[in-house]
Amino acid sequence: MHATSLRFAERATFTAAHAVDAMDWRDVDRPVVHPAAIAWHALKAGEPLTVLSLEPELYVGTGITPLNPTRTETRAT
């Protein structure tokens, strides 16, 4: 599924619980730890989630694998 075909987007507030996880990712750039921590908490809560990033490699070390909306990616199911 191409990322641009996704129909819904949500905004989430960065909380203290997110900050605790973000502090563990010392080698990850600050603009990336915010969405990664929010995504991590959503996934742990069992919420369906897709993170989009033009530079998915910046998320290495967070446990989050974002989709690049400029590429057609397929994933094995």
Buried (B, 14 or more C-beta within 10 A) or exposed (E): EEBEEEEEEEEBEEEEEBEEBBEEBEEBEEEBBBBBBBBBBBBEEEEEBEBBBEEBEBBEBBEBEBBBBEEEEEEEE
